[in-house]
Amino acid sequence: MAGDEWQGKLDIYLDGELPAEQMRALDEHLRSCPECAAVVLNRVQLKREVQAAGKRYAPTSEFRRKIQTSIATRPRTAFHWGWAMAAAMMVILFAGALFVSREQQRLQRDHIYSELADLHVSTLASSTPVDVVSSDRHTVKPWFQGRIPFTFNLPELKDDFSLLGGRMVYLGQTPGAQLIYQVRKHQISVFIFQERAGKLRNATSAMRKLSFNMETWSQDGLRYFVVGDAAPEDIRKLSESLKSAAKS
């Protein structure tokens, strides 16, 4: 397991007895390690079950009589604590399930960003980065017809932006378009896929991946990703141009 170095410290962590520096380090590790996060969740649930089991025992008749008397004189208090315990357990279980679900979504989202970053790098490193070489959007857009199951519009470029061409790509089993733009000395990849590809719905609005700036959004049933080492302002300008073109 990637977090073997932390395994012997998880119980101490749950008891809040780790030094502050190690607590912060383990907190950071749990946000990036689903295996250790799952172990912590299981141990939290186990501690709750052990605590509940430790309170169970066979009472004497005298003790039983005292408890029955207490219940008879204070029924609301006993009822209240029973429901409080049940509610607390439900909250703990719900919080644990929510944590695991969000962790899975984050890992899936990070996997998508990593794949796109790899596609961008491999394109820039290729001797033939595009299949259709043209700066004319009216040439590049028709090239994709019949190759991908959707259409899109491309903007009329302004400022220092230029279109270099495009190619067909796959994200998992999902076909899409990759367009290469250039602004000054920086190249930017624009990826377009159908939004209905389930795993793409978890993508957030903006993120920085490795040394690249990245922005993503959904529009008219399509998911757009803009990736590159250009300045965030340039990424934003190109993204706004693509959004405007999609509305036309």
Residue pairs with C-beta under 8 A, 6 or more apart in sequence:
1 7
1 35
1 36
2 33
2 35
2 36
3 29
3 33
3 35
3 36
6 13
6 26
6 29
6 36
7 36
7 39
9 18
9 22
9 26
10 26
10 36
10 39
10 40
10 43
11 43
12 18
13 22
13 23
13 26
13 40
14 40
14 43
14 44
14 47
16 23
18 26
29 36
30 36
30 37
30 40
31 37
31 103
34 100
34 103
34 104
34 107
37 99
37 100
37 103
38 100
41 96
41 99
41 100
44 92
44 96
45 92
45 93
45 96
48 89
48 92
52 85
59 67
70 78
71 78
105 202
108 199
108 202
109 202
109 203
109 204
112 171
112 199
112 200
112 202
112 203
113 203
113 207
113 209
113 214
114 209
115 171
115 172
116 171
116 189
116 191
116 209
116 214
116 225
116 227
117 209
117 210
117 212
117 214
117 227
119 169
119 171
119 178
119 189
119 191
120 189
120 212
120 227
120 228
123 129
123 130
123 167
123 178
123 180
123 189
124 187
129 164
129 165
129 167
129 180
130 164
130 165
130 166
130 167
130 180
131 143
131 165
131 166
131 167
131 168
132 139
132 140
132 143
132 165
132 166
132 167
133 164
133 165
134 140
134 163
134 165
135 162
135 163
135 164
135 165
136 163
137 154
137 155
137 156
137 163
140 154
140 163
140 165
140 166
140 179
141 151
141 152
141 153
141 154
143 166
144 151
144 152
144 166
144 168
144 177
145 151
147 168
147 175
148 168
148 175
148 176
148 177
149 175
149 194
150 192
150 194
150 221
150 222
152 177
152 192
152 222
152 246
153 245
153 246
153 248
154 163
154 179
154 242
154 245
155 241
155 242
155 244
155 245
156 245
157 163
157 181
157 241
158 241
159 183
159 237
160 183
160 184
161 181
161 182
161 183
161 234
161 237
161 238
161 241
162 181
162 182
162 183
163 179
163 180
163 181
164 180
164 181
164 182
164 187
165 179
165 180
166 177
166 178
166 179
166 180
167 177
167 178
168 175
168 176
168 177
168 178
169 175
169 176
169 177
169 178
169 191
170 176
171 191
171 193
171 197
171 200
172 197
172 199
174 193
174 194
174 197
174 200
175 193
176 191
176 192
176 193
176 194
177 190
177 191
177 192
178 189
178 190
178 191
179 189
179 190
179 192
180 187
180 188
180 189
180 190
181 187
181 188
181 189
181 190
181 238
182 188
183 230
183 234
183 238
184 230
186 228
186 229
186 230
186 231
186 234
187 228
188 226
188 227
188 228
188 230
188 234
188 235
188 238
189 225
189 226
189 227
189 228
190 224
190 225
190 226
190 227
190 238
190 242
191 224
191 225
191 227
192 222
192 223
192 224
192 225
193 200
193 222
193 223
193 225
194 200
194 221
194 222
194 223
195 201
195 218
195 221
195 222
195 223
196 221
197 223
200 223
201 218
203 216
203 223
203 225
204 216
205 215
205 216
205 217
206 214
206 215
206 216
207 214
207 215
207 216
208 214
209 227
211 229
212 227
212 228
212 229
213 227
213 228
213 229
213 230
213 231
213 232
213 235
214 225
214 226
214 227
214 235
215 225
215 226
215 235
215 236
215 239
216 223
216 224
216 225
216 226
217 223
217 224
217 239
217 243
218 224
219 243
219 246
220 246
222 246
224 239
224 242
224 243
226 235
226 238
226 239
226 242
228 234
228 235
